């Protein structure tokens, strides 16, 4: 991602936080991560986030999704070598609408839309719709994906420690490398 594109996306993220009245420090603003998951299709698949804290016991993040943008299907599996049970996370919608999909009885029809060309990389379709103030907890090792509604969305994540580099994605083309201001 070119520096100009990163700065453009970062400005959009900051505008979302401003709309939702979420105050950030200058250090947090400087550490906004843009995740395109190595697919170079940020308009459809991606995630913008700030990690407030990530210790061996807990993690807290603020995630921004642009309108219709999808965080691809993945799970946080146990890692025996790290004595890690997998991440348990609670998503709380702060702004917009979030279409969250988890394992369970498929919802028909889906409110969200699987990004075109990626249909074979999504396998769970139990829909949970989160509006501001709504939240849902996802147990460890549970496949899930989520998408912003037409206004975009901001999600607060509260979880056990995050080991994102070990996330297992259904789409084998995904590379989890953060894009930071450099």
NORNORJO-V174731 format. One record per backbone hydrogen bond with DSSP energy under -0.5 kcal/mol. CO is the residue of the C=O (numbers start at 1). NH is the residue of the N-H. E is the energy in kcal/mol with one decimal. If there is no record, write none. Layout:
BEGIN
co=CO nh=NH e=E
co=CO nh=NH e=E
END
This chain:
BEGIN
co=2 nh=6 e=-2.6
co=3 nh=7 e=-2.7
co=4 nh=8 e=-1.9
co=5 nh=9 e=-2.6
co=6 nh=10 e=-2.8
co=7 nh=11 e=-2.0
co=8 nh=12 e=-1.8
co=9 nh=13 e=-2.4
co=10 nh=14 e=-2.5
co=11 nh=15 e=-1.8
co=12 nh=16 e=-1.8
co=13 nh=17 e=-2.1
co=14 nh=18 e=-2.1
co=15 nh=19 e=-2.4
co=16 nh=20 e=-2.0
co=17 nh=22 e=-2.9
co=18 nh=21 e=-1.4
co=21 nh=23 e=-0.7
co=25 nh=29 e=-2.4
co=26 nh=30 e=-2.0
co=27 nh=31 e=-1.0
co=28 nh=31 e=-0.7
co=29 nh=32 e=-1.0
co=33 nh=35 e=-0.6
co=33 nh=49 e=-2.5
co=34 nh=36 e=-0.6
co=34 nh=179 e=-1.5
co=35 nh=47 e=-1.7
co=36 nh=39 e=-2.1
co=37 nh=175 e=-2.2
co=41 nh=44 e=-1.6
co=41 nh=45 e=-3.3
co=44 nh=70 e=-2.3
co=47 nh=35 e=-3.4
co=48 nh=64 e=-3.7
co=49 nh=33 e=-3.1
co=50 nh=52 e=-0.7
co=50 nh=62 e=-2.4
co=53 nh=60 e=-2.4
co=58 nh=55 e=-3.1
co=59 nh=159 e=-2.6
co=60 nh=52 e=-2.4
co=60 nh=53 e=-1.4
co=61 nh=157 e=-2.6
co=62 nh=50 e=-2.1
co=63 nh=155 e=-2.8
co=64 nh=48 e=-2.2
co=65 nh=153 e=-2.6
co=66 nh=69 e=-2.6
co=69 nh=148 e=-2.2
co=70 nh=46 e=-2.0
co=70 nh=72 e=-0.6
co=71 nh=146 e=-1.6
co=73 nh=170 e=-1.7
co=73 nh=171 e=-0.5
co=74 nh=144 e=-2.3
co=75 nh=77 e=-0.7
co=75 nh=168 e=-2.3
co=76 nh=141 e=-1.8
co=79 nh=82 e=-1.2
co=79 nh=84 e=-2.2
co=80 nh=83 e=-1.6
co=84 nh=79 e=-2.6
co=88 nh=160 e=-2.0
co=89 nh=91 e=-0.5
co=89 nh=138 e=-3.6
co=90 nh=158 e=-2.2
co=91 nh=136 e=-2.2
co=92 nh=156 e=-2.9
co=93 nh=133 e=-2.8
co=95 nh=154 e=-1.9
co=96 nh=132 e=-0.6
co=97 nh=149 e=-2.6
co=98 nh=100 e=-0.8
co=98 nh=130 e=-2.9
co=99 nh=147 e=-2.0
co=100 nh=128 e=-2.8
co=101 nh=145 e=-1.9
co=102 nh=126 e=-1.8
co=115 nh=118 e=-2.0
co=118 nh=121 e=-2.5
co=119 nh=122 e=-1.1
co=125 nh=107 e=-2.6
co=125 nh=127 e=-0.9
co=126 nh=102 e=-2.1
co=128 nh=100 e=-2.8
co=128 nh=130 e=-0.6
co=129 nh=131 e=-0.5
co=130 nh=98 e=-2.5
co=131 nh=134 e=-2.9
co=134 nh=93 e=-2.5
co=136 nh=91 e=-2.9
co=137 nh=139 e=-0.6
co=138 nh=89 e=-2.0
co=139 nh=142 e=-0.8
co=141 nh=143 e=-0.5
co=143 nh=103 e=-0.8
co=144 nh=74 e=-2.3
co=145 nh=101 e=-3.2
co=146 nh=71 e=-3.0
co=147 nh=99 e=-3.2
co=148 nh=68 e=-0.6
co=149 nh=68 e=-1.1
co=149 nh=152 e=-1.7
co=152 nh=97 e=-0.9
co=153 nh=65 e=-2.6
co=154 nh=94 e=-3.1
co=154 nh=95 e=-1.4
co=155 nh=63 e=-3.2
co=156 nh=92 e=-2.5
co=157 nh=61 e=-2.2
co=158 nh=90 e=-3.0
co=159 nh=59 e=-2.4
co=161 nh=163 e=-0.5
co=163 nh=166 e=-2.8
co=164 nh=167 e=-1.8
co=167 nh=169 e=-0.6
co=168 nh=75 e=-1.6
co=170 nh=172 e=-0.8
co=171 nh=174 e=-1.6
co=175 nh=177 e=-1.4
co=178 nh=180 e=-0.6
co=179 nh=34 e=-2.7
END
